[in-house]
Amino acid sequence: MNRDSNGYTFGFAAAMVLVVASVLAFTASSLKDLQGENVRKEKMQNILSTIGIETDRDGAEVLFNQYITEQLALKNDGSVDEQVNAFSDVKLAFELKKEASQQRFPLYVANVEAAQYYIIPLRGSGLWDAIWGYIALDQDKNTIVGAVFDHKGETAGLGAEITQQWFMNRFVGEKIFDTTGALVGIAVSKTNNDPNDIDKDDHEVDAISGATITGDGVSAMIVERLQHYLPYLKAEPAKLAYNN
Amino acid sequence: MSQPKATKKPAIFFVAKEREPLFSKKNRGLLKDPLDDNNPITVQVLGICSALAITVQLKPAVVMTLSVIAVMAASNVIVSLLRNAIPNRIRIIVQLVVVASMVILVDQVLRAYAYDVSKQLSIFIGLIITNCIVMGRLEAFALGNGVWKSFLDGVGNAAGYGFMLILVAFFRELLGSGKLYGYQVIPDALYEMGYENNGLMLLSPMALITLGLIIWVQRARNRKLIEKN
């Protein structure tokens, strides 16, 4: 057979595309359940770790059901949309593309040994791709008790360091509202002159050198996401503690 | 410089000769040469791009090495099997498709069965497709050689690539973060005496400089590599 004829070339290309496509489609769909399960459990694991409950992926589901007492999908005005399941129905990647009034804002309420925490999912952009995370607020709906960050493709050793425990720990104790009650969020700052984050009233954490854009992404993501929760967080102002 | 013994016109030589032992001297050479004499990174200067990107820490470098070994061995074997059927005019496209599907397979399997590892590597897995070494070996070797030889050549070159990756990552992680494989190795006492991690080691330029130093050492040690002119 003439391997250089046009017919052979086209035939070969067509056959190759068919074979490759079916092999890949078969693999992807047969592994889909396993992969989805990994992602789901990791999400539970991340949510739990913001309130200081460390677990492996397999143990996450039991503990999640035990500690997370409410899973709310909030509307723009702070009311709860009962039709929507915050954990499984709301995908922030898609929500972010909608108008704020159309979005649903997931919020998890955790009860651990009589203490109540509010966990808010975050999503924004870093240098290369999406970054996301969870931030847990204390009962005063102001003080951060824990934060978890993750990313799709930040530079290893630089931007990817936002997933390190020492970076996430810097957020603990910081407050998202200033003394007047205005939302300021937490800035990842290169100039805060507080490398050990001892000052918990400055609304700033120390940045990672070489990861400016990822750090700015984290700051922007926190403010952008939290502002949508203001109607809910401010719903009972009597409980809020601004005296930081 | 000793180029790999690639014969561009295959097939005709595929006549039944006396059987060669599986690990004959020549076959062992296919495995061994890329580690030193004909290292894809330091001698052929291929795959530099990824050598700069993923050598900040040891762990991604090790996992990347394993993935590249798997992808290169598998795609070398597949292209070698098909070498008499691949139309010459679209051979590069065919190679690309083979490599890309291998990479996607590896990625999918890791995501299902080794989720943490796949998170570690994230974009780098996809970058295997663009690794010049993979395509280079397909074009220069697998298209003209038998299955077993192509397999050895794939494993050898991927190992040679990985060896350099790990070597560079070793120095960068040690000097840049004071850690190895994520564990701190430089004692706290040293930091208290005023020792500082060198942040420059974490940036790409130092990967290139480290690689340059490694090439220097290798050439000083291995006389075969010194060009005469």
Interface residues (C-beta under 8 A of the other chain):
Chain A: R3 D4 Y8 T9 F12 A13 M16 V17 V20 V23 L24 T27 A28 L31 L34 Q35 N38 E42 R57 W128 D129 K152 G153 T155 A156 G157 L158 S209 G210
Chain B: A53 I54 V56 Q57 P60 A85 I86 P87 N88 R89 I90 I93 V94 V97 S101 I104 L105 Q108 V109 R111 A112 Y113 Y115 S122 I123 G176 S177 G199 L202 L203
